[in-house]
Amino acid sequence: MSETETAPVQADAEAAISKREEGLLNESEIAADYFEELLDIADLDGDIDTFVEGGRAHVSILTQSAVLIGKDGKTMEALQELARLAVMTETGHRSRLMLDIGGHREKRRAELQLLAKDAIAEVQSTSEPVRLTPMNPFERKIVHDVVAEAGLTSESEGEEPNRRVVIQLKG
């Protein structure tokens, strides 16, 4: 293709990306409105940030209150599902929206990356598979990414809510 022929193709691709990003920003705004009402009803303080990252809408509630996180993040997971339903009701399509409250998800990501690195070191030194404790899909994805980056293999086994990651050498 000549340079003049590729320009319209590139413009179409950029328009599709910006339209997709616009839709994700809309999802995050719908969810932010939902959480703003929730904070008002619960009489809780918090600031809400929205952004798009990794092809997903994100909402971050900046608060000192742990009540919205719950034990092991269970309340936060439930609130995330409710926000996804609110977005689906408004847009007519399923959302992969991610919610973080008080930095909980980012702290958990760092913990899981360390856990994965320790398990990788154990597999490399013993050549035996390592089975981690059960995790939710978000947590398993973090571990799978660290394992893949280290050049080992991992797979999830078991049924929810007891699904876990098994790490092993390639081969």
Protein Blocks (a to p, Z undefined) as FASTA:
>chain_A
ZZklmmmmmmmmmmmmmmmmmmmmmmmmmmmmmmmmmmmmnopacddddddeehiacddd
ddfbfklnognhlmmmmmmmmmmmmmmmmnopacfbdcdeehlmmmmmmmmmmmmmmmmm
mmmmnopacddddddfklmmmmmmmmmmnopacddedjdfkbccddddeZZ
